Amino acid sequence: MRQGELTKDDVLTALRDIEDPEVGTNIVDLGLIYDVTISETGAVVIDMTTTTRFCPASGFLADATRARVETLIGGRRVEVNLRYDPPWSPEMAKLFDLD
């Protein structure tokens, strides 16, 4: 993928390949992705959460998210920020319509 081509939709589509191991639903549809920002240089910043602050899969989900997006953008920077405000709830899947 050439620089500048990557879109938020591309990132979200790729992240749908990552399933929360405890819930069995992909992290986008589950509402774990709060925001995706792509800079002019092509760096990607993803704000996401987990189902609980002390979720045992937190590290796995953040690492899988970073790795999945890195496959899209080659050597450019990917930053994944875990945040817990607002805290996740089952209704979050409907609150954050990122598409």
KAWO-V867388 format. One record per helix or strand of 2 or more residues. SS is the DSSP state (~ for helix, > for strand). FROM is the first residue (numbers start at 1). TO is the last residue. If there is no record, write none. Layout:
BEGIN
SS:FROM:TO
SS:FROM:TO
END
This chain:
BEGIN
~:8:15
>:33:38
>:44:48
~:58:73
>:78:82
~:92:95
END
